[in-house]
Amino acid sequence: MIAVVLNGGKSVRFGTDKCSYILESKPMVEHTIDTLKDLFDEIVLVGKPYRDFYFIKDELCVGPVGGVLMALKRLQRDIFVVGCDMPYIQPAVVNFMREIFERSKVDVVLASLADGLHPLHAFYSTSMIEHLTWSIEYANASFRASFERANVIYLTEESFSHIPNWQKSFINLNTQHDLEVLKVNDDDGPHLEDR
């Protein structure tokens, strides 16, 4: 299976390019890539080129729904998708979701947590091409609208409760404020407070 990292956003809320922002001595996207390369056979970027990684240009330019659709159409493979601003992905969480996805043969496996859906930390089948295309044409490129037409498994906090520190996997750094509230604790690692 292929891991896809979306890095095509304009980083308007962040104020500078999130992908190359130096976090803990290396670019933010490299934290994500370093974790994924131990879990997947191949890593593909969608959006902008970065170093020598294979990338797909987002020709649709309709946001993350378009990025996921471009990856599915170009690769013709099931994929795991994350954003470039998720530096603390937890391998145990990804492997747990992957096991459910491969066993269940559904269109999507994603988390539905207290703060909402997490479509950029999710597994997608090629069968989602139809639903994402429909969403772009008729539903303003909405992930939620595409999921309503698909066979989706939603994982809750309870689903992940057996995995230590599972919450870290879903930390995404959208703004400078997110960086300010990011705390690094020697005992349990990074976490976000007051979100």
Sequence and secondary structure as in RCSB ss.txt:
>XXXX:A:sequence
MIAVVLNGGKSVRFGTDKCSYILESKPMVEHTIDTLKDLFDEIVLVGKPYRDFYFIKDELCVGPVGGVLMALKRL
QRDIFVVGCDMPYIQPAVVNFMREIFERSKVDVVLASLADGLHPLHAFYSTSMIEHLTWSIEYANASFRASFERA
NVIYLTEESFSHIPNWQKSFINLNTQHDLEVLKVNDDDGPHLEDR
>XXXX:A:secstr
 EEEEE     TTTSS TTT EETTEEHHHHHHHHHTTT SEEEEESS  TT  EE  SS SSHHHHHHHHHHHH
 S EEEEETT TT  HHHHHHHHHHHHHHT SEEEEEETTEEEEEEEEE TTHHHHHHHHHHHSTT HHHHHHTS
 EEEE HHHHTTSTTGGGGG    SHHHHHHEEEETTTEEEE   
